[in-house]
């Protein structure tokens, strides 16, 4: 399986220009806001969304200034959403570092997220940018909608696959879908927006299922505490399969534990070990492969070049990644 950096090699220039535009958009601040920006953006992350956007744009045509502005806007929306999520989840760590709400406080983190949303509006400059507003509006609705549904699932102990897939579409796949659609719309050529959207949606679903699987990987360094989803009362796909296998009394017992406010680490690890004794991770991995392969089938119908090969490799990366 290709490493992410190898996949991104064909768009290294685009990613550098994207980083430069992001930094340029945020550089004029001072005092507290500058400190938060410097801290929050000092680790670039995997750049999944801009990678998808630039690969799609190069498959159909070539990136334009509107492509770069859109990539920055969607990444700022993503960062703002994560900042707010960390407050809601009372998270202390993200990507192995303290969260903004932990370094400063909840009020500061919320204001910083709001600031980033405002920056998105400031980047909209041309009629081409305005044509993308429906995409941004859809994402801006999807992200909090997914979080609210996630809270409902946690509160009521719901464990249906239907609700799970709705949550991960809104919280993750909607952004990848938007990235692919915007890449197709801004690439200086006639392109099939519907196919681009479908690629992003399928890869987004695969990515989030895999992310949820990694939460059960006791011996892996995944950049977040093991069992963090259970700690935060989140019911993900491996747990859904596990719950379905249980008798009602035992199922209610597990659900009550997940819904509890105070959980010990050793209790969480014990539950994970019990889950790992079954084939529930394997069942979830099959879903990752299913959605990744759906994306690859669509990619195979697109113009074939170095960028479509990289995009196909990207789909394989979603299946095999370990962090």
C-alpha positions as CSV (number, residue, x, y, z in Angstrom):
1,X,0.0,0.0,0.0
2,X,1.3,3.5,-0.9
3,X,2.2,5.9,1.9
4,X,0.1,9.1,2.0
5,X,3.2,11.2,1.2
6,X,3.8,9.2,-1.9
7,X,0.1,9.6,-3.0
8,X,0.4,13.4,-2.4
9,X,3.7,13.7,-4.3
10,X,1.8,14.5,-7.6
11,X,0.2,17.5,-6.0
12,X,3.1,18.7,-3.8
13,X,3.0,22.1,-5.5
14,X,-0.7,22.5,-5.0
15,X,-0.5,21.6,-1.4
16,X,2.4,24.0,-0.8
17,X,0.4,26.8,-2.5
18,X,-2.6,25.8,-0.4
19,X,-0.6,26.1,2.8
20,X,0.8,29.5,1.7
21,X,-2.8,30.8,1.1
22,X,-4.0,29.5,4.4
23,X,-1.1,31.2,6.2
24,X,-1.6,34.4,4.2
25,X,-5.3,34.4,5.2
26,X,-4.5,34.2,8.9
27,X,-1.2,36.1,9.2
28,X,-2.4,39.6,10.2
29,X,-3.6,38.8,13.7
30,X,-1.8,39.5,16.9
31,X,-1.8,38.9,20.7
32,X,-4.0,36.0,21.9
33,X,-5.5,35.3,18.5
34,X,-2.1,35.0,16.9
35,X,-0.9,32.6,19.6
36,X,-4.0,30.4,19.0
37,X,-3.5,30.4,15.3
38,X,0.2,29.6,15.6
39,X,-0.6,26.7,17.9
40,X,-3.7,25.4,16.1
41,X,-2.1,25.4,12.6
42,X,1.5,24.3,13.6
43,X,0.6,20.7,12.8
44,X,-0.7,20.4,9.3
45,X,-2.5,17.1,9.6
46,X,-3.0,14.7,6.8
47,X,-4.7,17.3,4.5
48,X,-7.3,14.7,3.3
49,X,-9.7,17.3,2.0
50,X,-7.4,19.5,-0.1
51,X,-5.7,16.3,-1.4
52,X,-9.0,15.1,-2.7
53,X,-9.9,18.5,-4.2
54,X,-6.6,18.9,-6.0
55,X,-6.5,15.4,-7.4
56,X,-10.1,15.7,-8.7
57,X,-9.3,19.1,-10.2
58,X,-6.3,17.7,-12.0
59,X,-8.1,14.7,-13.3
60,X,-10.7,16.8,-15.0
61,X,-8.7,19.9,-15.8
62,X,-6.4,22.0,-13.6
63,X,-6.8,23.9,-10.4
64,X,-7.7,27.6,-10.5
65,X,-7.5,30.4,-7.9
66,X,-11.1,29.5,-7.0
67,X,-9.9,25.9,-6.3
68,X,-7.3,27.1,-3.8
69,X,-9.7,29.5,-2.1
70,X,-12.3,26.7,-1.8
71,X,-9.7,24.3,-0.4
72,X,-8.8,26.8,2.3
73,X,-12.5,27.6,3.1
74,X,-13.3,23.9,3.6
75,X,-10.3,23.3,5.7
76,X,-11.1,26.3,7.9
77,X,-14.7,25.0,8.3
78,X,-13.3,21.6,9.2
79,X,-10.9,23.2,11.8
80,X,-13.7,25.3,13.3
81,X,-15.9,22.3,13.6
82,X,-13.2,20.3,15.4
83,X,-12.5,23.1,17.7
84,X,-16.2,23.3,18.7
85,X,-16.4,19.5,18.9
86,X,-13.5,19.4,21.4
87,X,-15.5,21.8,23.6
88,X,-18.6,19.7,23.4
89,X,-16.8,16.4,24.0
90,X,-14.6,18.0,26.8
91,X,-11.6,16.6,24.9
92,X,-8.1,17.3,26.2
93,X,-6.1,15.8,23.4
94,X,-6.2,15.8,19.6
95,X,-3.4,14.4,17.3
96,X,-1.3,13.8,20.4
97,X,-1.5,17.4,21.6
98,X,-3.6,19.4,24.0
99,X,-6.7,20.8,22.5
100,X,-7.3,24.6,22.2
101,X,-10.0,24.4,24.9
102,X,-7.5,22.6,27.2
103,X,-4.6,25.1,26.5
104,X,-6.9,28.1,27.0
105,X,-10.5,27.6,27.9
106,X,-13.9,26.7,26.4
107,X,-15.0,30.3,25.7
108,X,-11.7,31.0,23.8
109,X,-12.1,27.9,21.8
110,X,-15.7,28.7,20.8
111,X,-14.7,32.2,19.8
112,X,-11.8,30.9,17.8
113,X,-14.1,28.5,15.9
114,X,-16.4,31.4,15.2
115,X,-13.5,33.5,14.0
116,X,-12.6,30.8,11.5
117,X,-16.1,30.6,10.1
118,X,-15.9,34.4,9.6
119,X,-12.6,34.0,7.7
120,X,-14.4,31.7,5.3
121,X,-16.8,34.4,4.3
122,X,-13.9,36.8,3.8
123,X,-12.3,34.5,1.3
124,X,-15.3,34.6,-1.0
125,X,-14.3,37.1,-3.6
126,X,-15.6,36.3,-7.1
127,X,-18.8,35.0,-8.8
128,X,-17.2,31.6,-9.1
129,X,-16.7,31.6,-5.3
130,X,-20.4,32.6,-4.8
131,X,-21.4,29.7,-7.0
132,X,-19.9,27.4,-4.3
133,X,-22.0,28.8,-1.5
134,X,-24.6,26.1,-1.7
135,X,-21.8,23.5,-1.1
136,X,-20.5,25.5,2.0
137,X,-24.1,25.9,3.3
138,X,-24.7,22.2,3.0
139,X,-21.6,21.4,5.0
140,X,-22.3,24.1,7.6
141,X,-25.6,22.4,8.2
142,X,-24.3,18.8,8.1
143,X,-21.6,19.2,10.7
144,X,-23.7,20.4,13.6
145,X,-26.6,18.1,12.5
146,X,-24.3,15.1,12.7
147,X,-23.1,16.2,16.2
148,X,-26.6,16.7,17.4
149,X,-27.6,13.2,16.1
150,X,-24.5,11.8,17.8
151,X,-25.6,13.3,21.1
152,X,-29.0,11.8,20.7
153,X,-27.5,8.4,20.0
154,X,-25.3,8.7,23.1
155,X,-28.2,10.0,25.3
156,X,-30.7,7.3,24.3
157,X,-28.4,4.4,23.7
158,X,-29.5,4.0,20.1
159,X,-27.4,1.6,18.1
160,X,-28.9,1.3,14.6
161,X,-26.7,1.1,11.5
162,X,-29.0,3.6,9.8
163,X,-28.3,6.3,12.4
164,X,-24.6,5.5,12.5
165,X,-24.2,6.0,8.7
166,X,-26.3,9.2,8.9
167,X,-23.9,10.5,11.6
168,X,-20.7,9.7,9.7
169,X,-22.1,11.1,6.5
170,X,-22.8,14.4,8.2
171,X,-19.7,14.6,10.4
172,X,-17.1,13.3,8.0
173,X,-18.3,12.3,4.5
174,X,-20.1,15.6,3.8
175,X,-16.8,17.5,3.9
176,X,-15.0,15.0,1.6
177,X,-18.0,15.1,-0.8
178,X,-17.9,18.9,-0.8
179,X,-14.1,18.8,-1.5
180,X,-14.5,16.6,-4.5
181,X,-17.5,18.5,-5.8
182,X,-15.7,21.9,-5.5
183,X,-12.6,20.5,-7.2
184,X,-14.7,19.4,-10.1
185,X,-16.6,22.7,-10.3
186,X,-13.5,24.9,-10.2
187,X,-11.1,23.0,-12.5
188,X,-11.3,25.1,-15.6
189,X,-13.0,22.3,-17.6
190,X,-16.3,20.6,-18.0
191,X,-16.5,17.8,-15.4
192,X,-19.0,15.5,-13.9
193,X,-19.9,16.9,-10.5
194,X,-22.1,14.0,-9.5
195,X,-19.4,11.4,-10.0
196,X,-16.9,13.6,-8.1
197,X,-19.4,13.9,-5.2
198,X,-20.0,10.2,-5.1
199,X,-16.2,9.5,-4.9
200,X,-15.9,11.9,-1.9
201,X,-19.0,10.5,-0.1
202,X,-17.8,6.9,-0.4
203,X,-14.3,7.7,0.7
204,X,-15.6,9.8,3.6
205,X,-17.7,6.9,4.8
206,X,-14.8,4.5,4.5
207,X,-12.4,6.9,6.3
208,X,-14.7,7.4,9.3
209,X,-15.5,3.7,9.7
210,X,-11.7,3.0,9.6
211,X,-11.2,5.8,12.2
212,X,-13.8,4.2,14.4
213,X,-12.1,0.8,14.1
214,X,-8.8,2.2,15.1
215,X,-10.3,3.3,18.4
216,X,-10.3,-0.4,19.4
217,X,-6.7,-1.0,18.4
218,X,-5.1,-1.4,21.8
219,X,-1.6,-1.9,20.5
220,X,-1.6,0.9,17.9
221,X,-0.6,4.5,18.2
222,X,-3.6,6.3,16.6
223,X,-3.0,9.8,18.0
224,X,-5.8,9.6,20.6
225,X,-6.6,7.6,23.7
226,X,-7.6,4.0,23.2
227,X,-11.3,3.6,23.8
228,X,-11.9,7.3,23.5
229,X,-15.2,6.8,21.6
230,X,-16.5,4.7,24.5
231,X,-15.3,7.3,27.0
232,X,-17.3,9.9,25.0
233,X,-20.4,7.7,24.8
234,X,-20.1,7.2,21.1
235,X,-21.6,4.0,19.6
236,X,-19.6,3.1,16.4
237,X,-19.9,0.4,13.9
238,X,-17.9,-2.4,15.6
239,X,-19.8,-1.7,18.8
240,X,-23.1,-1.9,16.9
241,X,-22.2,-5.3,15.5
242,X,-21.1,-6.4,19.0
243,X,-24.4,-5.1,20.7
244,X,-26.5,-7.0,18.1
245,X,-24.8,-10.2,19.1
246,X,-25.7,-9.9,22.7
247,X,-28.7,-11.1,24.7
248,X,-31.0,-8.3,25.8
249,X,-29.8,-8.3,29.5
250,X,-26.1,-8.2,28.5
251,X,-26.8,-5.6,25.8
252,X,-28.6,-3.3,28.2
253,X,-25.7,-3.7,30.6
254,X,-23.2,-2.6,28.0
255,X,-25.4,0.3,26.8
256,X,-25.7,1.5,30.4
257,X,-21.9,1.4,30.8
258,X,-21.4,3.3,27.6
259,X,-23.9,6.0,28.7
260,X,-22.3,6.3,32.2
261,X,-20.4,9.5,33.0
262,X,-17.6,8.0,35.0
263,X,-15.8,5.1,33.3
264,X,-12.5,3.6,34.4
265,X,-9.8,2.9,31.8
266,X,-9.5,-0.7,32.8
267,X,-13.2,-1.2,32.4
268,X,-13.1,0.3,28.9
269,X,-10.1,-2.0,28.0
270,X,-12.0,-5.0,29.4
271,X,-15.0,-4.2,27.2
272,X,-12.8,-3.7,24.1
273,X,-11.0,-7.1,24.8
274,X,-14.4,-8.8,24.9
275,X,-15.4,-7.2,21.6
276,X,-12.1,-8.2,20.0
277,X,-12.9,-11.8,20.8
278,X,-15.6,-11.8,18.1
279,X,-15.4,-10.9,14.4
280,X,-17.0,-7.5,14.8
281,X,-13.8,-5.6,13.7
282,X,-13.7,-7.8,10.6
283,X,-17.3,-7.0,9.8
284,X,-16.6,-3.3,10.0
285,X,-13.4,-3.7,7.9
286,X,-15.5,-5.2,5.2
287,X,-17.6,-2.1,5.1
288,X,-14.5,0.0,4.8
289,X,-13.4,-2.1,1.8
290,X,-17.0,-1.9,0.3
291,X,-17.1,1.9,0.3
292,X,-13.5,2.3,-0.8
293,X,-14.0,-0.1,-3.7
294,X,-17.2,1.7,-4.7
295,X,-15.1,4.9,-5.0
296,X,-12.4,3.0,-7.0
297,X,-15.0,1.7,-9.5
298,X,-16.0,5.3,-10.2
299,X,-12.4,6.5,-10.4
300,X,-11.7,3.8,-13.0
301,X,-14.4,5.5,-15.2
302,X,-12.7,8.9,-15.1
303,X,-9.9,10.1,-17.4
304,X,-6.8,8.0,-16.6
305,X,-3.6,9.9,-15.7
306,X,-1.2,10.2,-12.8
307,X,-3.8,12.0,-10.7
308,X,-6.5,9.3,-11.2
309,X,-3.9,6.6,-10.2
310,X,-3.0,8.6,-7.1
311,X,-6.8,8.9,-6.3
312,X,-7.2,5.2,-6.7
313,X,-4.2,4.6,-4.4
314,X,-5.8,7.1,-2.0
315,X,-8.8,4.8,-1.8
316,X,-6.5,1.8,-1.0
317,X,-4.9,4.0,1.7
318,X,-8.3,4.4,3.4
319,X,-8.6,0.7,3.7
320,X,-5.1,0.0,5.1
321,X,-4.2,3.0,7.2
322,X,-3.2,2.3,10.8
323,X,-3.5,5.8,12.2
